[in-house]
Amino acid sequence: MPDSAVSFPLAPRPLAAGLRVLPLFPLAAPLSLLARRVIAANPGLIERLGVYGACRFAIDPTDLPLVLLLHPHPSRARITVHRRPPAEADTRIAGPLAALLGLVHGTWDGDALFFSRDLVIEGDTGAALALRNAIDDAELDLGAEVAGLAGPMRGRLAPLIGLAERVTRLPLRRTREV
Amino acid sequence: MELVCPAGTPAALRAAVAAGAHTVYCGYADDTNARNFPGLNFSRAEMEAAIAHAHAQCAKVLVAINTFPRAGDPGPWHAAVADAAAAGADAVILADTGLLAHTAEHHPDLRRHLSVQAAAANPDAINFHAEAFGVKRVVLPRVLSVQEITAINREIDVETEVFVFGGLCVMAEGRCSLSSYATGQSPNMNGVCSPASHVAYDEDADGTLSARLGGFTIHRSARGEPAPYPTLCKGCFTSNARTGYVFEDPTSLDASQLIPQLAKAGVSALKIEGRQRSRAYVAKVVRAFRAATDALAAGRPIPPGTLAALTEGQSATTGAYAKTWR
């Protein structure tokens, strides 16, 4: 974690450009699969959401032309993909993709990102706080989870994720020092 | 000097221990502790596992049961103390005199610390709690100068613990009702100052962020300006054509450079605020302060602070420790 204001790398331009012109609905199925895998491996995630377990969470990477809507559930979690924050969202957590990934991976502190205005919360603040704390406790590694989806190809995918992390400077894996 | 570090989740506790915490403080996921925020705190099973993990790494765990029991319903608070004792907690941090009396009577072997929520800020108050309830350590309110702490330590026989980093409360802790005025809930009774369920943010088209608490707008931050916690004490208000922070500026405590003076003042333990913060915050702050306490033990200068990005308002103060206004 840097000691002064964080300067986040932007999401890769080719990725943003591609997402701008391509249909988004094909992303929903693999992202939902990933969400179910993560929740199955970390049941404490749903428990920590408590009364906010039925909320709809809009995750808005501001440097990408899409918004993810998370529908949490112990076994039937879904992620739908939208161009703009959908009205059905109970809360919206917005920030650069790097900041959002860094929150998941324990790279950065959520309150510090809020103080610096890199993170914006709208809607139900309690729901956003519950999700942030639940994810922080789960010590997730999305890079490892994505590699896990590849089954027997996992060993080949993991180095590619590491390479993508170095090239894009996005925190695609869990911070090891934590 | 013992370093007492915050943990809002089991992951944060593991991060604190790994970063060099001598002691970690945490609480149960209910309104018995003063950081009762959504998604935070420990179930009974998590507390048992966390204490076992800390003890295996030679670290201690203090369980904060530092809100004030509801009239006619002390059961949850009594159960929290009993469960902390059964889980092997090294001490409980208590504020309410009734709960202190109950703990002294029913769990005499469970070490008792006096929470900052008790606002015991003079020798008479501290000695009363020591004599009446066998309190072994008092967490001093954040309103005292180093000289005043020195004077207190000369007149008491219990250990003192002081905050060295994190959010500041300007009020005498345990007696602040600002949150109650706006939301009906307070840290004293419900464990929440400015409960998240009563907080709302709106960002205008020009980038101005408005923070509302219980429907009242309490702060506006222009584009690019740091945002504070949504507490009334950090609110920015307009009155008689003047706009400013009525109670205190949104800034955080950083007393790292005062650690040698605090040691000379007789302080036994240094406390880091932030059970509501992430494991990233915990790891970084604990590591920095462990380096500071190790430097003190080795007779070396305290390393310069490097934690500004983590502080509210992106700025820090030595607070009342070096106060010049009185």
Interface residues (C-beta under 8 A of the other chain):
Chain A: M1 P2 D3 S4 A5 V6 E47 R48 L49 G50 V51 Y52 L103 G106 T107 W108 D109 G110 D111 A112 F114 F115 S116 R117 V120 I121 E122 D124 T125 G126 A127 A128 L129 A130 L131 R132 N133 A134 D136 D137 A138 E139 T175 E177 V178
Chain B: G8 T9 P10 A11 A12 A15 A18 F37 P38 G39 L40 S43 P195 A196 S197 V199 A200 Y201 D202 E203 L209 S221 R223 G224 E225 P226 A227 P228 Y229 Q276 R277 S278 R279 A280 Y281 A283 K284 T306 L307 A308 A309 L310 T311 E312 G313 Q314
